[in-house]
């Protein structure tokens, strides 16, 4: 079934939004800087991780290679998506 709900905030239909989310899940990311309070023990720069899901706030749930699972906030944190990871 094809839903054509139009999202007024970002002007994409629901199917396009879902496809964008699906494209991110499983991608590898490299953290450049987590814009967080040092007391909260943010992820160290240059740590790699895998996007597990994207929530309704557009936060990326990432399983980092150091074993932790912590959200990446795309509007606040600096990161790069690794298109063709070596491993």
C-alpha positions in Angstrom: 0.0 0.0 0.0 1.3 3.4 -0.9 0.7 6.3 1.6 0.9 9.8 0.3 0.8 11.7 3.6 2.6 15.0 3.0 4.9 16.1 5.8 4.5 19.9 6.0 7.7 20.4 8.0 10.2 19.1 5.5 8.0 18.8 2.5 8.6 15.1 1.8 6.1 12.4 1.5 6.1 9.6 4.1 7.5 7.0 1.7 10.5 9.2 0.8 11.2 9.8 4.5 11.1 6.1 5.2 13.4 5.4 2.3 15.9 8.0 3.7 15.8 6.3 7.1 16.3 2.9 5.6 19.3 4.2 3.6 21.0 5.3 6.9 20.4 2.1 8.9 23.5 0.0 8.7 25.8 2.8 7.5 29.1 3.3 9.2 29.8 6.6 10.8 33.0 8.3 12.1 32.6 10.7 14.9 34.5 14.0 14.6 33.1 15.7 17.7 30.3 15.0 20.0 29.0 18.3 21.2 28.3 17.2 24.8 29.3 18.0 28.4 32.6 16.2 29.1 31.1 15.1 32.5 28.6 12.9 30.6 31.5 10.8 29.1 30.8 11.5 25.4 32.2 9.3 22.6 35.8 10.1 21.8 36.6 11.7 18.4 37.5 9.4 15.5 35.4 6.5 17.0 33.6 4.5 14.4 30.1 3.1 14.8 27.1 1.6 13.0 23.7 3.3 12.7 21.1 1.0 14.2 18.0 3.1 13.8 16.7 6.7 13.3 14.0 7.9 15.7 11.2 10.5 15.1 13.4 13.3 16.3 16.0 12.3 13.6 18.5 11.1 16.2 20.7 8.3 15.0 21.0 5.4 17.5 24.6 4.2 17.0 26.4 1.2 18.3 29.9 2.5 18.7 32.9 0.3 18.2 33.8 0.9 21.9 30.7 -1.2 22.8 28.4 1.7 23.8 25.1 2.5 22.2 24.6 6.3 22.3 22.6 8.6 20.0 24.2 10.8 17.5 22.5 14.2 17.1 22.9 15.1 13.5 22.1 18.8 14.1 24.6 19.1 17.0 27.4 16.5 16.6 30.0 16.5 13.9 30.4 13.2 12.0 30.9 11.7 8.6 29.2 8.8 7.0 31.6 6.3 5.6 30.2 5.2 2.3 32.6 2.4 1.5 34.1 1.0 4.8 37.1 -1.2 4.4 36.1 -3.7 7.0 
